[in-house]
């Protein structure tokens, strides 16, 4: 009998997670069934309670439930506590639940392992101050960048994150229009790409050495990636690798083994 896992979200039909996890399972000969579950925005607790009732051993969480699930899980990992959001839940046989956040480690793994980009000693600009940004700050700071600037439309939200993570490394905050100087790595953690928008940041943040990374992924370049190309960035990258890497970390949590990610990224491309 196959072990049951899922990804929950709203919307969810576009999710590549079932493809990714079934590809991982093939590498080890694991018998799993991984599905995508649409849950109504006001039915989250009923939806996850149903998964537990059906005997699911774990589930991933995507938009818009990562912060609400964080409040629901009984126990949290250190990185979930810092992130204030959960994207991976493990359920034991007695129905108890444990929450983790693998987004940040997935991002860093994609940058350092797949794209061979050094984070240590680099000036990093993080666009956005929502759940997506919050989930990657601690893992980025663990690589000891020389500076991590958090920029957001509402400056007070960026300032809040700067204060929260100040003990982990050199962080500062600013509004989009007030960013000063060029950065080695610019990471878009806003949802602007979903709307086909671009955060209103000055072109002076880019030079010929800059790398532009969009945490969103799509079949064609996002607006942020197009912007990076137009202004002479050294490299532009989408979030597909991050998606696969965070999934591999979730798979490791559930099954105790970390899958090979390169063949899965290549097949999804």
Wavefront OBJ file of the C-alpha trace (Angstrom):
o trace
v 0.000 0.000 0.000
v 1.399 3.404 -0.946
v 2.233 6.124 1.580
v 0.093 9.240 1.142
v 1.485 12.778 0.844
v 0.086 16.000 -0.622
v 0.599 19.668 -1.313
v -2.129 22.037 -0.155
v -2.851 25.522 -1.437
v -5.307 27.780 -3.221
v -4.877 27.837 -6.213
v -3.102 24.491 -6.592
v -3.818 23.053 -10.073
v -0.553 24.545 -11.455
v 1.626 22.818 -8.824
v 4.617 20.808 -10.021
v 5.070 19.202 -6.595
v 3.332 15.885 -7.469
v 5.637 15.470 -10.508
v 8.694 16.307 -8.405
v 7.940 13.965 -5.507
v 6.995 11.040 -7.750
v 10.290 11.559 -9.637
v 12.137 11.507 -6.302
v 10.328 8.324 -5.215
v 11.386 6.571 -8.444
v 15.043 7.166 -7.540
v 14.643 5.050 -4.399
v 11.863 2.673 -5.434
v 9.593 4.195 -2.769
v 5.879 3.487 -3.048
v 4.261 6.869 -2.440
v 1.210 8.645 -3.737
v 1.521 12.439 -3.749
v -1.482 14.581 -4.708
v -2.419 18.266 -4.963
v -5.293 19.294 -2.680
v -7.267 22.477 -3.204
v -8.453 23.805 0.162
v -10.925 26.675 0.496
v -9.319 29.704 2.168
v -11.687 29.523 5.157
v -11.484 25.713 5.471
v -7.782 25.178 6.257
v -8.123 23.358 9.573
v -10.963 21.175 8.269
v -8.874 20.396 5.183
v -5.749 19.310 7.054
v -7.795 17.408 9.636
v -9.246 15.438 6.715
v -5.716 14.584 5.495
v -4.824 13.272 8.964
v -8.091 11.307 9.074
v -7.180 9.728 5.704
v -3.809 8.603 7.056
v -1.511 11.047 5.250
v 2.060 11.024 6.618
v 2.913 14.563 5.542
v 2.066 17.477 3.303
v 3.650 20.546 1.751
v 2.071 23.976 2.076
v 1.971 26.735 -0.511
v 0.207 30.091 -0.942
v -1.748 31.319 1.005
v -1.448 28.942 3.979
v 2.210 28.976 5.113
v 1.724 31.402 7.996
v -1.630 29.977 9.133
v -0.185 26.446 9.229
v 2.699 27.792 11.327
v 0.148 28.706 13.998
v -1.547 25.302 13.735
v 1.401 22.888 14.004
v 2.109 21.604 17.516
v 5.899 21.522 17.147
v 8.233 23.552 14.899
v 11.816 23.287 13.704
v 14.278 26.073 14.538
v 14.146 27.365 10.952
v 10.324 27.338 10.961
v 10.334 29.315 14.224
v 12.619 31.929 12.652
v 10.670 32.049 9.392
v 7.254 32.426 10.995
v 5.988 30.161 8.209
v 5.791 26.430 7.515
v 5.962 24.729 4.105
v 6.451 21.105 5.199
v 4.446 19.137 7.768
v 5.254 15.673 9.093
v 2.526 13.611 10.774
v 3.292 10.645 13.023
v 1.138 7.569 13.527
v -0.755 9.108 16.431
v -1.669 12.145 14.302
v 0.758 14.594 15.956
v 2.247 17.180 13.609
v 5.654 18.806 13.183
v 6.307 21.838 10.948
v 9.469 22.808 9.086
v 10.425 25.441 6.515
v 12.668 24.228 3.685
v 12.304 27.294 1.405
v 15.442 29.135 2.526
v 17.715 26.124 2.454
v 16.248 25.284 -0.985
v 17.085 28.769 -2.276
v 20.643 28.679 -0.905
v 21.211 25.168 -2.260
v 20.055 26.247 -5.728
v 22.312 29.311 -5.716
v 25.428 27.631 -4.307
v 25.201 24.061 -5.640
v 23.330 24.353 -8.957
v 24.573 27.783 -10.056
v 27.921 27.837 -8.183
v 27.237 31.314 -6.771
v 29.195 32.299 -3.662
v 27.077 34.019 -1.001
v 29.806 34.643 1.594
v 31.048 38.231 1.606
v 28.483 39.329 -1.018
v 26.068 42.282 -0.967
v 22.586 40.765 -1.228
v 19.377 42.698 -1.902
v 16.120 40.971 -0.930
v 12.956 42.476 -2.438
v 9.825 42.005 -0.344
v 9.020 41.547 3.344
v 6.220 38.969 3.257
v 6.253 35.262 4.091
v 8.455 34.344 1.099
v 11.149 36.836 2.129
v 10.932 35.954 5.801
v 11.527 32.270 5.072
v 14.896 32.847 3.384
v 16.550 35.507 5.587
v 18.096 33.212 8.231
v 19.485 30.704 5.658
v 20.971 33.570 3.597
v 22.575 35.108 6.692
v 24.045 31.705 7.635
v 26.316 32.103 4.575
v 27.776 35.330 6.039
v 27.092 37.866 3.274
v 28.775 41.240 3.825
v 25.329 42.878 3.707
v 21.693 41.807 3.417
v 19.381 44.692 2.541
v 15.644 44.064 2.842
v 13.651 46.422 0.597
v 9.880 46.719 0.623
v 7.088 49.040 -0.519
v 6.051 49.480 3.132
v 9.369 50.314 4.810
v 8.128 49.530 8.340
v 7.677 45.848 7.379
v 11.275 45.679 6.132
v 12.478 47.412 9.317
v 10.594 44.866 11.414
v 12.426 41.995 9.678
v 15.785 43.769 10.020
v 15.249 44.013 13.786
v 14.033 40.417 14.033
v 17.090 38.964 12.254
v 19.769 41.498 13.336
v 21.339 38.963 15.743
v 22.128 36.645 12.819
v 24.117 39.028 10.617
v 24.523 42.394 8.928
v 21.052 43.502 7.785
v 19.473 46.836 6.898
v 16.146 47.979 5.441
v 14.878 50.504 2.919
v 11.964 51.435 0.657
v 12.081 50.298 -2.994
v 12.850 53.748 -4.418
v 15.548 54.514 -1.827
v 17.913 51.578 -2.442
v 21.477 52.841 -2.817
v 24.425 51.306 -4.649
v 24.874 48.124 -6.657
v 24.388 44.599 -5.308
v 26.050 41.285 -6.153
v 22.814 39.295 -5.833
v 19.257 40.661 -6.143
v 16.512 38.263 -5.035
v 12.859 38.968 -5.865
v 10.693 37.569 -3.056
v 7.664 39.732 -3.928
v 4.592 38.306 -5.653
v 4.891 41.008 -8.359
v 5.890 38.438 -10.995
v 2.545 36.663 -10.546
v 0.818 39.898 -11.608
v 3.361 40.655 -14.353
v 4.639 43.638 -12.349
v 8.087 44.883 -11.408
v 8.957 46.385 -8.002
v 9.870 50.081 -8.550
v 13.583 49.801 -7.780
v 16.367 51.967 -9.288
v 18.439 50.495 -12.132
v 21.573 51.534 -10.212
v 21.245 48.351 -8.099
v 22.576 46.385 -11.101
v 26.067 46.284 -12.540
v 27.763 43.827 -14.906
v 28.548 41.486 -11.975
v 25.004 41.346 -10.565
v 22.901 38.179 -10.443
v 19.091 38.548 -10.538
v 17.133 35.681 -8.972
v 13.324 35.486 -9.082
v 11.817 33.093 -6.528
v 8.873 32.674 -8.926
v 9.194 30.381 -11.940
v 7.416 30.344 -15.291
v 7.817 28.914 -18.788
v 9.179 32.261 -20.026
v 11.245 34.982 -18.334
v 9.380 36.833 -15.576
v 9.196 40.648 -15.744
v 11.935 40.799 -13.092
v 14.201 38.520 -15.155
v 13.543 40.596 -18.306
v 14.419 43.729 -16.317
v 17.679 42.143 -15.162
v 18.654 41.206 -18.728
v 17.775 44.675 -20.066
v 20.027 46.354 -17.519
v 23.075 44.169 -18.064
v 22.962 41.668 -15.203
v 25.618 38.958 -15.417
v 23.021 36.204 -14.909
v 19.251 35.869 -14.406
v 17.710 32.819 -12.745
v 14.135 31.732 -11.999
v 12.889 29.824 -8.957
v 12.443 26.375 -10.507
v 15.660 25.087 -8.925
v 14.581 26.450 -5.552
v 11.236 24.655 -5.926
v 12.975 21.325 -6.550
v 15.602 21.862 -3.828
v 13.052 22.759 -1.136
v 11.080 19.662 -2.189
v 14.237 17.536 -1.815
v 14.662 18.864 1.741
v 11.023 17.975 2.492
v 11.607 14.494 1.020
v 14.656 14.095 3.275
v 12.556 15.036 6.310
v 9.873 12.481 5.450
v 11.984 9.594 4.159
v 15.490 10.079 5.599
v 17.185 10.281 2.168
v 17.892 13.300 -0.068
v 17.102 12.754 -3.758
v 19.246 13.787 -6.733
v 17.802 17.098 -7.918
v 19.663 17.733 -11.186
v 17.754 15.163 -13.309
v 14.423 16.428 -11.953
v 15.240 20.077 -12.683
v 16.382 19.087 -16.193
v 13.185 17.134 -16.923
v 10.966 20.003 -15.680
v 12.847 22.446 -17.927
l 1 2 3 4 5 6 7 8 9 10 11 12 13 14 15 16 17 18 19 20 21 22 23 24 25 26 27 28 29 30 31 32 33 34 35 36 37 38 39 40 41 42 43 44 45 46 47 48 49 50 51 52 53 54 55 56 57 58 59 60 61 62 63 64 65 66 67 68 69 70 71 72 73 74 75 76 77 78 79 80 81 82 83 84 85 86 87 88 89 90 91 92 93 94 95 96 97 98 99 100 101 102 103 104 105 106 107 108 109 110 111 112 113 114 115 116 117 118 119 120 121 122 123 124 125 126 127 128 129 130 131 132 133 134 135 136 137 138 139 140 141 142 143 144 145 146 147 148 149 150 151 152 153 154 155 156 157 158 159 160 161 162 163 164 165 166 167 168 169 170 171 172 173 174 175 176 177 178 179 180 181 182 183 184 185 186 187 188 189 190 191 192 193 194 195 196 197 198 199 200 201 202 203 204 205 206 207 208 209 210 211 212 213 214 215 216 217 218 219 220 221 222 223 224 225 226 227 228 229 230 231 232 233 234 235 236 237 238 239 240 241 242 243 244 245 246 247 248 249 250 251 252 253 254 255 256 257 258 259 260 261 262 263 264 265 266 267 268 269
